[in-house]
Amino acid sequence: MSTEKTPVTFASSFERDIYEGLTADPKFLYSKYIYDRRGDELFQKIMELPEYYLTRAEFEILRTHRKEICQIFRGSKGFDLIELGAGDGKKTRLLLEELDKDGAAFSYIPVDISQNALHNLEAKLKAEFPTMKVLPRQGMYFEVLQQLSSYNSRKKVIMVLGSNIGNLLHPQAITFLKNIESSMNKSDMLFMGFDQKKDPQKILDAYNDPGGVTAAFNKNLLVRINRELKGDFCTEKFRHWECYDPESGTAKSFLVATEAMEVYLKKLDLRIHFKPWETIHTEISQKYDDETVTWLANQANLAITETFTSTEGSYKNYVFKKQ
Ligand SMILES: C[S@@+](CC[C@H](N)C(=O)[O-])C[C@H]1O[C@@H](n2cnc3c(N)ncnc32)[C@H](O)[C@@H]1O
């Protein structure tokens, strides 16, 4: 064991998760903690990178099929559009504009772990669509999903864009889908984006830009730990490393210690030892094919009712209903 463990009490799930991740062997950190103000900004930069094809592919699907998608969303008594991990809502805006233009009766409930992202999104939408009912909810998917069953008076459309599900390994993705399914009624639907398996080089490039934006995005975990837990991580002593396994479709991001070091987190009174080239696993970005998406859906008692594909076939959005 390379790290000293002392019994600690935790003031938040952030503290507990960081402690558990950095005292584990091998070490890991959850990617959801990348998203603070700086993390949100870096992700917006990532979405503009020429290598990061995901945003453009999903944008193209929503722009091309927005009428049909909005038609599928609409219910006779109106509906609640609940978006999990909404981020800056740039793509969602296309659908909101269409629904607004059509005079659809709906409320938009963006959910995100990042209060900063929700604050910016709400301000943008209020300025552009002053009469739209926007009800942001800060929290983690699983917490908020438990409260979703209270939205039961009319149809619910649950939306997850950006292949956010790809941050979960298959067993966790199934739990995520099961949670969503259990909050759904027969007429409700789930609209979700899944990045597809493709040329492995294209996937590697998307998470490994030469300008280092993705590296800074991953290292933001260490910056945040330094700030919030009074840590002394030296970010230059970590190298961002990406790999992709074309068989499983799993892209994995790591921060690799370039030398032996000791890091101290004052707030947790935790000393963490790193051997040279020791890793911290920071993110997974799972890639899919139709068979895998169908299998995941079946595991959660969901059925695919519609599929929208980007021109190059590199990205798909699926509509799911309860089986
Ligand atoms: C990859 S970004 C995608 C944003 C947006 N869906 C898009 O397609 O542009 C992921 C978003 O999900 C949020 N997020 C990540 N993990 C989360 C979790 N466990 N619970 C709630 N939000 C989460 C992040 O704060 C971030 O805004």
The ligand as a Tripos MOL2 file, in Angstrom:
@<TRIPOS>MOLECULE
LIG
   27    29     1     0     0
SMALL
NO_CHARGES

@<TRIPOS>ATOM
      1 C1        -19.7030   16.1140  -21.1260 C.3       1 LIG1
      2 S1        -20.6470   17.4380  -20.4570 S.3       1 LIG1
      3 C2        -22.0050   17.4530  -21.6220 C.3       1 LIG1
      4 C3        -22.9320   18.6010  -21.4770 C.3       1 LIG1
      5 C4        -24.1380   18.5780  -22.4230 C.3       1 LIG1
      6 N1        -25.0040   17.4360  -22.1550 N.3       1 LIG1
      7 C5        -23.6960   18.5470  -23.8620 C.2       1 LIG1
      8 O1        -24.0160   17.5880  -24.5530 O.co2     1 LIG1
      9 O2        -23.0620   19.5170  -24.2950 O.co2     1 LIG1
     10 C6        -21.3160   16.6560  -19.0420 C.3       1 LIG1
     11 C7        -22.2200   17.5470  -18.1710 C.3       1 LIG1
     12 O3        -22.8330   16.7030  -17.1980 O.3       1 LIG1
     13 C8        -22.6070   17.1990  -15.8900 C.3       1 LIG1
     14 N2        -22.4320   16.0230  -15.0330 N.ar      1 LIG1
     15 C9        -21.4170   15.1110  -15.0870 C.ar      1 LIG1
     16 N3        -21.6140   14.1320  -14.1750 N.ar      1 LIG1
     17 C10       -22.7850   14.4340  -13.5380 C.ar      1 LIG1
     18 C11       -23.5270   13.7970  -12.5080 C.ar      1 LIG1
     19 N4        -23.1180   12.6560  -11.9590 N.pl3     1 LIG1
     20 N5        -24.6920   14.3890  -12.1080 N.ar      1 LIG1
     21 C12       -25.1320   15.5590  -12.6700 C.ar      1 LIG1
     22 N6        -24.4520   16.1950  -13.6560 N.ar      1 LIG1
     23 C13       -23.3040   15.6460  -14.0780 C.ar      1 LIG1
     24 C14       -21.3770   18.0740  -15.9840 C.3       1 LIG1
     25 O4        -21.3620   19.0910  -14.9990 O.3       1 LIG1
     26 C15       -21.4590   18.6090  -17.4130 C.3       1 LIG1
     27 O5        -22.1740   19.8330  -17.4540 O.3       1 LIG1
@<TRIPOS>BOND
     1     1     2 1
     2     2     3 1
     3     2    10 1
     4     3     4 1
     5     4     5 1
     6     5     6 1
     7     5     7 1
     8     7     8 2
     9     7     9 1
    10    10    11 1
    11    11    12 1
    12    11    26 1
    13    12    13 1
    14    13    14 1
    15    13    24 1
    16    14    15 ar
    17    14    23 ar
    18    15    16 ar
    19    16    17 ar
    20    17    18 ar
    21    17    23 ar
    22    18    19 1
    23    18    20 ar
    24    20    21 ar
    25    21    22 ar
    26    22    23 ar
    27    24    25 1
    28    24    26 1
    29    26    27 1
@<TRIPOS>SUBSTRUCTURE
     1 LIG1         1 GROUP 0 **** ****
